Amino acid sequence: MSPSVPRFHLAMPVDDLAAAAEFYGSVIGCEQGRSSDTWIDWNLRGHQFVTHLAPTRPQAVHNPVDGHDVPVPHFGLILEIPDFHTLADRFRAANTPFVIEPYLRFEGQPGEQWTMFLYDPAGNALEFKAFANDDDVFAT
């Protein structure tokens, strides 16, 4: 049966599969799927996320957003507000450093959202966010 909303597939480079397994499996809580010596499939809230062993990485770029230097590229999930705070607590409990600490961005404006940025062990930038009003996800 097909899901009502299309799921994404994203493959990201990592330089240490064991560290990726600890971070995505234990810290974030993703269920592990198929794997080999060079990649691991993860269930990222119904999306297929794959960590591929790739020892070299390009240099990161940052762009200013709401007074913060946002790492580019980055990826993540849009969560419900309680789930956002639960995940932030999981990162804190695992002593995962934030690039941008969880905070309320665009407060009182269209697109008001909680956001946080961090890097996985391979240096991939992640953003997790939660909108005050889900209708504002694509607000102009």
Secondary structure, DSSP 8 states (H G I E B T S, - for coil): ---SS---EEEEEES-HHHHIIIIIIIS--EEEEE-SSEEEEEETTEEEEEEE-------EEEEETTEEEEESEEEEE--HHHHHHHHHHHHHTT--EEEEEEEESTTSTT-EEEEEEE-TT--EEEEEEESSGGGTT--
